[in-house]
Amino acid sequence: MIDLLERRLPAEPAARHEHACRVHATGGLFQPLRAAIGVAGRMPRLEYALAAACGDPAAIEASIENMLATTPTSGRGWLALARMRWRRGASIAQVVDVVQMSNLTAPREAEIMILRAQFLVAIWELLPDAEQKRALGQLAEVGPALDPSQIAEFKAIFAAKPAETRDVIKGRLEGRVAMDSVWLRAMGL
C-alpha cells in the first residue's frame, strides 16, 4: 500500500486524493503506520507528498516539521520549512532562523546553495545585512556552475527588483566575482 501511495501521489491531480485529504486533515490517515516496522521511516515523506497534493499550507508545514524530526540534518528540509513559513506570514526573524539551520546543515551543497540564494535574493530587501552577504556569497560561489534555467530564474528575480536594489546587489558582488562573468551578465546585472 505504501509503495502504491508513493508512486501515485506526485503523479495524480489533487482532486483524485479528495478522500485522502479529508482523512489526512483529521490526522488519521498515517497514524497507524507511524510506528510500523519497515514503513515508519517513509511516512514523513509520504505525509509531505499528500499535504502538498492537498494544498493545505498548515499541513505542508507540519509535514516538513515531521520530516525534520526524523532527519534534522536535511538542509533541503530546513529550506523548505523557511519557504513555507514565509508563505504563511512568519516574521523575517523566524524565517532567517530556519534559513540559518539550512546553512548549518548543508553549507556546501551546491543545489541547496542555489535554492537558498534564490529564496534569499527574492526577499532581499527584508533581510538583515548578514543574510544578504551570505546569499551573495553563495551566489558568487555557485554562479559559474548555474545552468541556463537557473540563470533564467535568477534573472526573473532580479528583474522584479527596483533598479536601486539591483545596483546595490551588483555593487556588493563586485568584490566577489569578475564583473564580466557571463553568468552575471546573463542575469541582467
Number of C-alpha atoms within 10 A of each C-alpha: 5 12 10 8 12 17 11 14 19 14 9 11 12 17 11 13 16 13 10 17 21 13 13 18 15 8 11 12 15 15 12 9 16 15 12 11 8 9 13 14 16 16 22 23 15 21 22 20 20 24 25 19 22 23 13 14 15 14 19 23 21 18 23 24 19 17 22 18 12 13 14 15 15 18 26 22 21 28 26 21 23 27 19 19 20 16 11 12 10 13 11 16 12 13 21 18 13 21 24 18 20 25 20 14 17 19 14 14 13 17 13 19 24 22 17 25 24 21 18 21 22 17 15 18 12 14 18 12 11 8 18 19 15 16 22 21 18 20 25 20 16 17 20 14 13 16 10 12 9 17 20 16 13 24 18 14 16 20 14 12 16 9 12 9 14 16 13 10 18 17 13 15 19 12 10 13 17 11 15 10 12 11 20 21 12 13 18 15 19
